Amino acid sequence: MDHKKSGWLSSALLSAAMMSSVFGIACGHPHYYRVYDPYYNDYHVWNHDEVVYYNQWATETHHDSHVDFRKLPPDEQKQYWTWRHSHGDNDHH
């Protein structure tokens, strides 16, 4: 009976270790992606710096910064790209 308990405990510990590593990978590292700007025909890496710009744009234009950029309607994405191209990489406030 002790063998069954130790086998169950080993399985439970192994499962917990595997799940924690999966969640650690999913939550611990930011995932960057490239976004195509069709209005200026260029790509932007959506990373921490772009998020700072996006949040600044959202504040200035009274948009909800919690909405994922990719889920904005096309006209709002265009507004963002127009704003973004008028703010160089050193214009963080």
C-alpha atoms as a printed R data frame, in Angstrom:
   type eleno elety resid chain resno       x      y       z
1  ATOM     1    CA   MET     A     1   0.000  0.000   0.000
2  ATOM     2    CA   ASP     A     2   2.918  2.355   0.700
3  ATOM     3    CA   HIS     A     3   4.169  1.675  -2.821
4  ATOM     4    CA   LYS     A     4   0.820  2.863  -4.266
5  ATOM     5    CA   LYS     A     5   0.907  6.022  -2.138
6  ATOM     6    CA   SER     A     6   4.474  6.867  -3.143
7  ATOM     7    CA   GLY     A     7   3.641  6.219  -6.817
8  ATOM     8    CA   TRP     A     8   0.650  8.540  -6.603
9  ATOM     9    CA   LEU     A     9   2.705 11.179  -4.786
10 ATOM    10    CA   SER     A    10   5.479 10.955  -7.374
11 ATOM    11    CA   SER     A    11   2.963 11.369 -10.193
12 ATOM    12    CA   ALA     A    12   1.353 14.355  -8.472
13 ATOM    13    CA   LEU     A    13   4.718 16.045  -7.906
14 ATOM    14    CA   LEU     A    14   5.809 15.423 -11.487
15 ATOM    15    CA   SER     A    15   2.538 16.852 -12.803
16 ATOM    16    CA   ALA     A    16   2.868 19.927 -10.579
17 ATOM    17    CA   ALA     A    17   6.450 20.498 -11.754
18 ATOM    18    CA   MET     A    18   5.468 20.212 -15.404
19 ATOM    19    CA   MET     A    19   2.509 22.573 -15.011
20 ATOM    20    CA   SER     A    20   4.593 25.181 -13.196
21 ATOM    21    CA   SER     A    21   7.174 25.135 -15.974
22 ATOM    22    CA   VAL     A    22   4.468 25.533 -18.629
23 ATOM    23    CA   PHE     A    23   2.909 28.465 -16.764
24 ATOM    24    CA   GLY     A    24   6.339 29.948 -16.175
25 ATOM    25    CA   ILE     A    25   7.067 29.945 -19.889
26 ATOM    26    CA   ALA     A    26   3.651 31.349 -20.764
27 ATOM    27    CA   CYS     A    27   3.643 34.112 -18.162
28 ATOM    28    CA   GLY     A    28   7.293 34.831 -17.526
29 ATOM    29    CA   HIS     A    29   8.476 35.952 -20.935
30 ATOM    30    CA   PRO     A    30   6.881 38.639 -23.054
31 ATOM    31    CA   HIS     A    31   5.954 37.601 -26.546
32 ATOM    32    CA   TYR     A    32   6.840 40.198 -29.139
33 ATOM    33    CA   TYR     A    33   5.343 40.226 -32.581
34 ATOM    34    CA   ARG     A    34   5.592 42.299 -35.695
35 ATOM    35    CA   VAL     A    35   2.714 44.488 -36.805
36 ATOM    36    CA   TYR     A    36   2.386 45.655 -40.389
37 ATOM    37    CA   ASP     A    37   1.414 49.273 -40.874
38 ATOM    38    CA   PRO     A    38  -0.378 49.322 -44.244
39 ATOM    39    CA   TYR     A    39  -0.590 53.114 -44.300
40 ATOM    40    CA   TYR     A    40   3.172 53.631 -44.158
41 ATOM    41    CA   ASN     A    41   4.150 50.261 -45.646
42 ATOM    42    CA   ASP     A    42   6.422 49.277 -42.788
43 ATOM    43    CA   TYR     A    43   6.601 46.889 -39.859
44 ATOM    44    CA   HIS     A    44   6.817 47.667 -36.181
45 ATOM    45    CA   VAL     A    45   7.953 45.258 -33.491
46 ATOM    46    CA   TRP     A    46   5.228 45.311 -30.880
47 ATOM    47    CA   ASN     A    47   7.409 45.260 -27.773
48 ATOM    48    CA   HIS     A    48   7.630 47.233 -24.540
49 ATOM    49    CA   ASP     A    49   8.591 50.434 -26.364
50 ATOM    50    CA   GLU     A    50   5.624 50.220 -28.729
51 ATOM    51    CA   VAL     A    51   3.311 49.535 -25.788
52 ATOM    52    CA   VAL     A    52   4.553 52.765 -24.186
53 ATOM    53    CA   TYR     A    53   3.665 54.664 -27.365
54 ATOM    54    CA   TYR     A    54   0.306 52.909 -27.587
55 ATOM    55    CA   ASN     A    55  -0.528 53.825 -23.991
56 ATOM    56    CA   GLN     A    56   0.507 57.431 -24.632
57 ATOM    57    CA   TRP     A    57  -1.699 57.545 -27.734
58 ATOM    58    CA   ALA     A    58  -4.613 56.003 -25.845
59 ATOM    59    CA   THR     A    59  -4.281 58.571 -23.056
60 ATOM    60    CA   GLU     A    60  -4.001 61.532 -25.410
61 ATOM    61    CA   THR     A    61  -6.898 60.418 -27.599
62 ATOM    62    CA   HIS     A    62  -9.105 59.028 -24.806
63 ATOM    63    CA   HIS     A    63  -9.003 55.428 -26.034
64 ATOM    64    CA   ASP     A    64  -8.961 52.394 -23.776
65 ATOM    65    CA   SER     A    65  -5.344 51.208 -23.590
66 ATOM    66    CA   HIS     A    66  -6.493 47.812 -22.312
67 ATOM    67    CA   VAL     A    67  -7.855 46.945 -25.747
68 ATOM    68    CA   ASP     A    68  -5.326 44.903 -27.696
69 ATOM    69    CA   PHE     A    69  -4.163 46.917 -30.694
70 ATOM    70    CA   ARG     A    70  -4.952 43.984 -32.993
71 ATOM    71    CA   LYS     A    71  -8.595 44.154 -31.890
72 ATOM    72    CA   LEU     A    72  -9.057 47.842 -32.668
73 ATOM    73    CA   PRO     A    73 -11.251 48.669 -35.653
74 ATOM    74    CA   PRO     A    74  -9.196 49.492 -38.782
75 ATOM    75    CA   ASP     A    75  -9.992 53.215 -38.584
76 ATOM    76    CA   GLU     A    76  -8.626 53.384 -35.009
77 ATOM    77    CA   GLN     A    77  -5.532 51.443 -36.044
78 ATOM    78    CA   LYS     A    78  -5.023 54.015 -38.791
79 ATOM    79    CA   GLN     A    79  -5.398 56.815 -36.248
80 ATOM    80    CA   TYR     A    80  -2.733 55.157 -34.118
81 ATOM    81    CA   TRP     A    81  -0.280 54.753 -37.022
82 ATOM    82    CA   THR     A    82  -0.784 58.354 -38.092
83 ATOM    83    CA   TRP     A    83  -0.126 59.495 -34.535
84 ATOM    84    CA   ARG     A    84   2.783 57.082 -34.119
85 ATOM    85    CA   HIS     A    85   4.596 58.288 -37.223
86 ATOM    86    CA   SER     A    86   4.409 61.850 -35.967
87 ATOM    87    CA   HIS     A    87   6.125 60.783 -32.735
88 ATOM    88    CA   GLY     A    88   9.731 59.707 -33.195
89 ATOM    89    CA   ASP     A    89  11.404 57.052 -31.094
90 ATOM    90    CA   ASN     A    90  12.679 59.665 -28.636
91 ATOM    91    CA   ASP     A    91   9.360 61.390 -27.966
92 ATOM    92    CA   HIS     A    92   8.242 59.409 -24.886
93 ATOM    93    CA   HIS     A    93   6.613 61.687 -22.315
